[in-house]
Amino acid sequence: MADKLPQEMESDSWAGDMGEKWNTYADQFEGMIAPVGKAAIEYAGFQAGERVIDIGCGAGATTFQIAGQVGDGHVTGLDLSQTLVDTANQRLSKSGHSNVDFICADAASSSQAEYDVLFSRFGVMFFEDPYGAFQNMRTFLKEKGRISFVCWGPPAEQPWVGQLMAIAAKYVELPPPVPNAPGPFAFGNQDYLRDILVKAGFKDIEIARWQGSQNLGGSQATAESAARFVMDALFLGDALAEEAEEIKAQAYQEAVELLQGFVVGNKVELQGCAWLVRANC
Ligand SMILES: C[S@@+](CC[C@H](N)C(=O)[O-])C[C@H]1O[C@@H](n2cnc3c(N)ncnc32)[C@H](O)[C@@H]1O
């Protein structure tokens, strides 16, 4: 039995495999988190003329949305994955936006200046040293700048994750979760998140709950296509990567049966919980 974490629980693979995978399945990933991304952009309250940096921008979906809101301002998308930055630049060349650029850099250690707003949709939970990373990112901002991002709430509030992991747990030994470990659920504990922000020097911290549905596998999916996505691009396939093909096929079938219970029309709707976070310098 393998003893390993799902790949996206590891923090150091975004410049490599995870970035490649996000790039390959960008449409499905972006379609899945579009509703929470819309809420995060509204929560940020962008103003015309602002200079924004979109941390962990991936293929740039939110970067382009923000560009439409800041008018003669500017948005820089920053990501660790060169592959994703290349895709974002390809999209940029077709987009007609003149107020956007993309850079490949590590938000935890690079120097960037001088922005009014630091935004992120699920790009700030992967730092090995989040205290150091947030202190560094604060230096990207002007004196009166602000931060506004969305991160996932605790895994217990994303019931579908546990249900899918239970399928994996039938075949592999999964290590117990490590509280606050870098990964999608690093900031599920609001006290920990607040402590990081306070120690980085942010004030007026507000955390609001987002609760809503996400469309697994994108905006058009069946139980079968969503289960394929979970096997190919999400944690279930990663957890079973070293298992025999028959086990993967069995797990896929179990995922299809589970996900049939979440089909609504031509979508597979899963409930999720996220924190909308904002604070001032
Ligand atoms: C879950 S994806 C979200 C992508 C994008 N924000 C979106 O919503 O479509 C997380 C992104 O954060 C990026 N990332 C992770 N750690 C990073 C770091 N230290 N510096 C810059 N980007 C990072 C990854 O490469 C990846 O593109």
PDBQT file of the ligand as one rigid body, heavy atoms in Angstrom, charges set to zero:
ROOT
HETATM    1  C1  LIG A 301      -4.946  26.534  -7.194  1.00  0.00    +0.000 C 
HETATM    2  S1  LIG A 301      -4.004  27.339  -8.436  1.00  0.00    +0.000 S 
HETATM    3  C2  LIG A 301      -4.955  28.820  -8.712  1.00  0.00    +0.000 C 
HETATM    4  C3  LIG A 301      -4.645  29.481 -10.033  1.00  0.00    +0.000 C 
HETATM    5  C4  LIG A 301      -5.414  30.765 -10.325  1.00  0.00    +0.000 C 
HETATM    6  N1  LIG A 301      -5.309  31.718  -9.236  1.00  0.00    +0.000 N 
HETATM    7  C5  LIG A 301      -6.877  30.497 -10.605  1.00  0.00    +0.000 C 
HETATM    8  O1  LIG A 301      -7.696  30.708  -9.711  1.00  0.00    +0.000 OA
HETATM    9  O2  LIG A 301      -7.187  30.073 -11.740  1.00  0.00    +0.000 OA
HETATM   10  C6  LIG A 301      -2.643  27.951  -7.457  1.00  0.00    +0.000 C 
HETATM   11  C7  LIG A 301      -1.639  28.746  -8.242  1.00  0.00    +0.000 C 
HETATM   12  O3  LIG A 301      -0.694  29.335  -7.326  1.00  0.00    +0.000 OA
HETATM   13  C8  LIG A 301       0.591  29.261  -7.910  1.00  0.00    +0.000 C 
HETATM   14  N2  LIG A 301       1.610  29.333  -6.843  1.00  0.00    +0.000 N 
HETATM   15  C9  LIG A 301       1.805  28.455  -5.834  1.00  0.00    +0.000 A 
HETATM   16  N3  LIG A 301       2.826  28.868  -5.047  1.00  0.00    +0.000 NA
HETATM   17  C10 LIG A 301       3.291  30.032  -5.584  1.00  0.00    +0.000 A 
HETATM   18  C11 LIG A 301       4.339  30.935  -5.234  1.00  0.00    +0.000 A 
HETATM   19  N4  LIG A 301       5.142  30.711  -4.190  1.00  0.00    +0.000 N 
HETATM   20  N5  LIG A 301       4.530  32.030  -5.998  1.00  0.00    +0.000 NA
HETATM   21  C12 LIG A 301       3.749  32.255  -7.080  1.00  0.00    +0.000 A 
HETATM   22  N6  LIG A 301       2.741  31.439  -7.457  1.00  0.00    +0.000 NA
HETATM   23  C13 LIG A 301       2.509  30.336  -6.727  1.00  0.00    +0.000 A 
HETATM   24  C14 LIG A 301       0.591  27.953  -8.662  1.00  0.00    +0.000 C 
HETATM   25  O4  LIG A 301       1.609  27.858  -9.637  1.00  0.00    +0.000 OA
HETATM   26  C15 LIG A 301      -0.820  27.916  -9.231  1.00  0.00    +0.000 C 
HETATM   27  O5  LIG A 301      -0.899  28.499 -10.500  1.00  0.00    +0.000 OA
ENDROOT
TORSDOF 0
